[in-house]
Amino acid sequence: MTAGLITIDQVMYQTIHVVARFVAIPDKVEELKTILLGLIEPTRLEAAVIKYELLQNQSQPTDFTFVEESESAAALDTHLASPHLQAAIAKLEGLIAAPLEDIRRYSILAAIPTIQGVES
């Protein structure tokens, strides 16, 4: 095994990771950004959410991506059904360039471990 690398066999439970991509209509970038940023605080309060990051592409500012980690698939399903997320989704029409379809679920195969609260 490579030094500093852990495999899923070494983890007590397997979390679920999500990458969700949104592309704004060019003149709606700020409106979409406001809605997406509004999801951060209520999602942070969800007990089973481990990580919830919103990224904006540096070279294509219309491109936003959430990178998420939840304790389980059930926890993720609870998040996806949450009132704050459903309210945000209802506001996306007219702001995004394509239907909301690019939401992908992943299982981690290997990782470099986090060092005392500092993510790699």
PyRosetta script that sets phi, psi and omega in degrees:
from pyrosetta import init, pose_from_sequence

init()
pose = pose_from_sequence("MTAGLITIDQVMYQTIHVVARFVAIPDKVEELKTILLGLIEPTRLEAAVIKYELLQNQSQPTDFTFVEESESAAALDTHLASPHLQAAIAKLEGLIAAPLEDIRRYSILAAIPTIQGVES")
pose.set_psi(1, 144.9)
pose.set_omega(1, 178.5)
pose.set_phi(2, -71.4)
pose.set_psi(2, 137.3)
pose.set_omega(2, 179.6)
pose.set_phi(3, -60.7)
pose.set_psi(3, 137.7)
pose.set_omega(3, 176.9)
pose.set_phi(4, 81.0)
pose.set_psi(4, 3.5)
pose.set_omega(4, -178.8)
pose.set_phi(5, -112.4)
pose.set_psi(5, 131.9)
pose.set_omega(5, 175.1)
pose.set_phi(6, -110.5)
pose.set_psi(6, 149.1)
pose.set_omega(6, 177.0)
pose.set_phi(7, -106.8)
pose.set_psi(7, 166.3)
pose.set_omega(7, -177.5)
pose.set_phi(8, -61.2)
pose.set_psi(8, -26.8)
pose.set_omega(8, 178.0)
pose.set_phi(9, -63.4)
pose.set_psi(9, -21.8)
pose.set_omega(9, -178.2)
pose.set_phi(10, -92.0)
pose.set_psi(10, -3.3)
pose.set_omega(10, -177.0)
pose.set_phi(11, -100.1)
pose.set_psi(11, 137.7)
pose.set_omega(11, -177.3)
pose.set_phi(12, -67.4)
pose.set_psi(12, -34.4)
pose.set_omega(12, 178.2)
pose.set_phi(13, -142.4)
pose.set_psi(13, 160.5)
pose.set_omega(13, -178.4)
pose.set_phi(14, -108.1)
pose.set_psi(14, 123.2)
pose.set_omega(14, 177.0)
pose.set_phi(15, -84.7)
pose.set_psi(15, 168.6)
pose.set_omega(15, 177.1)
pose.set_phi(16, -111.6)
pose.set_psi(16, 135.0)
pose.set_omega(16, -179.8)
pose.set_phi(17, -112.8)
pose.set_psi(17, 142.8)
pose.set_omega(17, -179.3)
pose.set_phi(18, -131.2)
pose.set_psi(18, 139.9)
pose.set_omega(18, 170.2)
pose.set_phi(19, -122.2)
pose.set_psi(19, 119.0)
pose.set_omega(19, -178.1)
pose.set_phi(20, -123.2)
pose.set_psi(20, 123.1)
pose.set_omega(20, -173.8)
pose.set_phi(21, -111.7)
pose.set_psi(21, 136.3)
pose.set_omega(21, 177.7)
pose.set_phi(22, -127.8)
pose.set_psi(22, 134.8)
pose.set_omega(22, 176.3)
pose.set_phi(23, -118.4)
pose.set_psi(23, 119.5)
pose.set_omega(23, -177.9)
pose.set_phi(24, -79.2)
pose.set_psi(24, 149.5)
pose.set_omega(24, 165.9)
pose.set_phi(25, -64.4)
pose.set_psi(25, 135.4)
pose.set_omega(25, -171.2)
pose.set_phi(26, -49.3)
pose.set_psi(26, -39.7)
pose.set_omega(26, -178.6)
pose.set_phi(27, -89.2)
pose.set_psi(27, 11.1)
pose.set_omega(27, -179.6)
pose.set_phi(28, -119.0)
pose.set_psi(28, 13.8)
pose.set_omega(28, -176.1)
pose.set_phi(29, -57.2)
pose.set_psi(29, -49.4)
pose.set_omega(29, -176.7)
pose.set_phi(30, -66.3)
pose.set_psi(30, -37.4)
pose.set_omega(30, 178.0)
pose.set_phi(31, -64.8)
pose.set_psi(31, -45.0)
pose.set_omega(31, 178.6)
pose.set_phi(32, -64.6)
pose.set_psi(32, -43.5)
pose.set_omega(32, 179.9)
pose.set_phi(33, -57.5)
pose.set_psi(33, -42.1)
pose.set_omega(33, 179.5)
pose.set_phi(34, -61.6)
pose.set_psi(34, -44.6)
pose.set_omega(34, 179.2)
pose.set_phi(35, -64.0)
pose.set_psi(35, -45.5)
pose.set_omega(35, -178.3)
pose.set_phi(36, -66.3)
pose.set_psi(36, -41.9)
pose.set_omega(36, 177.2)
pose.set_phi(37, -63.0)
pose.set_psi(37, -31.3)
pose.set_omega(37, 178.2)
pose.set_phi(38, -66.0)
pose.set_psi(38, -14.0)
pose.set_omega(38, 177.9)
pose.set_phi(39, -83.1)
pose.set_psi(39, -19.7)
pose.set_omega(39, -172.6)
pose.set_phi(40, -61.8)
pose.set_psi(40, -55.1)
pose.set_omega(40, -174.8)
pose.set_phi(41, -63.5)
pose.set_psi(41, -51.2)
pose.set_omega(41, 179.9)
pose.set_phi(42, -64.5)
pose.set_psi(42, -30.8)
pose.set_omega(42, 178.5)
pose.set_phi(43, -72.5)
pose.set_psi(43, -35.9)
pose.set_omega(43, 178.1)
pose.set_phi(44, -59.5)
pose.set_psi(44, -28.9)
pose.set_omega(44, -179.0)
pose.set_phi(45, -80.3)
pose.set_psi(45, -11.1)
pose.set_omega(45, 177.7)
pose.set_phi(46, -72.0)
pose.set_psi(46, 126.1)
pose.set_omega(46, -173.2)
pose.set_phi(47, -59.9)
pose.set_psi(47, -35.1)
pose.set_omega(47, -172.8)
pose.set_phi(48, -92.2)
pose.set_psi(48, 4.0)
pose.set_omega(48, 178.1)
pose.set_phi(49, -88.4)
pose.set_psi(49, 122.4)
pose.set_omega(49, -179.5)
pose.set_phi(50, -92.5)
pose.set_psi(50, -41.3)
pose.set_omega(50, -176.3)
pose.set_phi(51, -146.3)
pose.set_psi(51, 139.5)
pose.set_omega(51, 179.6)
pose.set_phi(52, -152.5)
pose.set_psi(52, 100.3)
pose.set_omega(52, -175.5)
pose.set_phi(53, -119.6)
pose.set_psi(53, 139.0)
pose.set_omega(53, 174.3)
pose.set_phi(54, -108.8)
pose.set_psi(54, 124.7)
pose.set_omega(54, 179.7)
pose.set_phi(55, -113.1)
pose.set_psi(55, 148.1)
pose.set_omega(55, 172.0)
pose.set_phi(56, -124.4)
pose.set_psi(56, 128.6)
pose.set_omega(56, -178.1)
pose.set_phi(57, -61.4)
pose.set_psi(57, 127.9)
pose.set_omega(57, -178.0)
pose.set_phi(58, -68.6)
pose.set_psi(58, -33.0)
pose.set_omega(58, -177.6)
pose.set_phi(59, -96.6)
pose.set_psi(59, -16.7)
pose.set_omega(59, 177.7)
pose.set_phi(60, -133.4)
pose.set_psi(60, 85.9)
pose.set_omega(60, -173.1)
pose.set_phi(61, -64.2)
pose.set_psi(61, -8.2)
pose.set_omega(61, 174.8)
pose.set_phi(62, -79.0)
pose.set_psi(62, -10.9)
pose.set_omega(62, -172.9)
pose.set_phi(63, -98.6)
pose.set_psi(63, 115.9)
pose.set_omega(63, 178.1)
pose.set_phi(64, -118.3)
pose.set_psi(64, 145.1)
pose.set_omega(64, 178.6)
pose.set_phi(65, -140.5)
pose.set_psi(65, 130.8)
pose.set_omega(65, 169.3)
pose.set_phi(66, -92.7)
pose.set_psi(66, 136.5)
pose.set_omega(66, 171.7)
pose.set_phi(67, -118.3)
pose.set_psi(67, 118.9)
pose.set_omega(67, -171.0)
pose.set_phi(68, -127.8)
pose.set_psi(68, 153.1)
pose.set_omega(68, 171.8)
pose.set_phi(69, -140.0)
pose.set_psi(69, 128.1)
pose.set_omega(69, 178.4)
pose.set_phi(70, -123.3)
pose.set_psi(70, 159.3)
pose.set_omega(70, -177.6)
pose.set_phi(71, -63.9)
pose.set_psi(71, -28.4)
pose.set_omega(71, -176.7)
pose.set_phi(72, -162.0)
pose.set_psi(72, 169.3)
pose.set_omega(72, 175.5)
pose.set_phi(73, -63.6)
pose.set_psi(73, -36.7)
pose.set_omega(73, 178.1)
pose.set_phi(74, -63.8)
pose.set_psi(74, -40.3)
pose.set_omega(74, 177.7)
pose.set_phi(75, -64.5)
pose.set_psi(75, -39.4)
pose.set_omega(75, 177.5)
pose.set_phi(76, -64.4)
pose.set_psi(76, -42.8)
pose.set_omega(76, 178.5)
pose.set_phi(77, -61.2)
pose.set_psi(77, -37.9)
pose.set_omega(77, 176.4)
pose.set_phi(78, -63.1)
pose.set_psi(78, -43.4)
pose.set_omega(78, 177.8)
pose.set_phi(79, -61.7)
pose.set_psi(79, -45.7)
pose.set_omega(79, -177.5)
pose.set_phi(80, -63.6)
pose.set_psi(80, -26.3)
pose.set_omega(80, 179.2)
pose.set_phi(81, -93.5)
pose.set_psi(81, -1.4)
pose.set_omega(81, -175.4)
pose.set_phi(82, -63.0)
pose.set_psi(82, 146.9)
pose.set_omega(82, -179.5)
pose.set_phi(83, -57.5)
pose.set_psi(83, -40.0)
pose.set_omega(83, -178.3)
pose.set_phi(84, -67.2)
pose.set_psi(84, -36.3)
pose.set_omega(84, 178.9)
pose.set_phi(85, -72.4)
pose.set_psi(85, -42.9)
pose.set_omega(85, 179.3)
pose.set_phi(86, -63.6)
pose.set_psi(86, -37.0)
pose.set_omega(86, 176.8)
pose.set_phi(87, -64.8)
pose.set_psi(87, -39.9)
pose.set_omega(87, 178.8)
pose.set_phi(88, -66.4)
pose.set_psi(88, -43.8)
pose.set_omega(88, 179.9)
pose.set_phi(89, -59.8)
pose.set_psi(89, -37.9)
pose.set_omega(89, 179.8)
pose.set_phi(90, -64.5)
pose.set_psi(90, -21.7)
pose.set_omega(90, -179.1)
pose.set_phi(91, -91.1)
pose.set_psi(91, -3.2)
pose.set_omega(91, -173.2)
pose.set_phi(92, -75.9)
pose.set_psi(92, -25.5)
pose.set_omega(92, -178.0)
pose.set_phi(93, -58.6)
pose.set_psi(93, 131.1)
pose.set_omega(93, -177.9)
pose.set_phi(94, 86.6)
pose.set_psi(94, -5.1)
pose.set_omega(94, 179.6)
pose.set_phi(95, -112.1)
pose.set_psi(95, -26.6)
pose.set_omega(95, -177.5)
pose.set_phi(96, -106.6)
pose.set_psi(96, 147.1)
pose.set_omega(96, -173.5)
pose.set_phi(97, -78.1)
pose.set_psi(97, -19.5)
pose.set_omega(97, -178.8)
pose.set_phi(98, -144.5)
pose.set_psi(98, 157.8)
pose.set_omega(98, 177.9)
pose.set_phi(99, -57.3)
pose.set_psi(99, 150.2)
pose.set_omega(99, -179.7)
pose.set_phi(100, -72.7)
pose.set_psi(100, 93.3)
pose.set_omega(100, -177.5)
pose.set_phi(101, -129.7)
pose.set_psi(101, -13.6)
pose.set_omega(101, -173.9)
pose.set_phi(102, -93.9)
pose.set_psi(102, 70.4)
pose.set_omega(102, 175.9)
pose.set_phi(103, -122.5)
pose.set_psi(103, 116.7)
pose.set_omega(103, -173.9)
pose.set_phi(104, -120.3)
pose.set_psi(104, 136.9)
pose.set_omega(104, 177.8)
pose.set_phi(105, -103.9)
pose.set_psi(105, 136.0)
pose.set_omega(105, -178.4)
pose.set_phi(106, -130.1)
pose.set_psi(106, 152.5)
pose.set_omega(106, 168.6)
pose.set_phi(107, -110.2)
pose.set_psi(107, 140.2)
pose.set_omega(107, -178.9)
pose.set_phi(108, -80.1)
pose.set_psi(108, 136.4)
pose.set_omega(108, 177.8)
pose.set_phi(109, -100.2)
pose.set_psi(109, -37.9)
pose.set_omega(109, 179.3)
pose.set_phi(110, -159.2)
pose.set_psi(110, 156.6)
pose.set_omega(110, -178.4)
pose.set_phi(111, -156.1)
pose.set_psi(111, 156.9)
pose.set_omega(111, 168.6)
pose.set_phi(112, -86.6)
pose.set_psi(112, 124.3)
pose.set_omega(112, -173.7)
pose.set_phi(113, -64.0)
pose.set_psi(113, 149.3)
pose.set_omega(113, 174.8)
pose.set_phi(114, -72.7)
pose.set_psi(114, 140.1)
pose.set_omega(114, -179.5)
pose.set_phi(115, -104.8)
pose.set_psi(115, 110.1)
pose.set_omega(115, 174.2)
pose.set_phi(116, 38.6)
pose.set_psi(116, 58.9)
pose.set_omega(116, 175.1)
pose.set_phi(117, 81.1)
pose.set_psi(117, -1.0)
pose.set_omega(117, 177.5)
pose.set_phi(118, -102.9)
pose.set_psi(118, 117.0)
pose.set_omega(118, -178.3)
pose.set_phi(119, -81.7)
pose.set_psi(119, 148.8)
pose.set_omega(119, 179.8)
pose.set_phi(120, -83.6)
pose.dump_pdb("model.pdb")
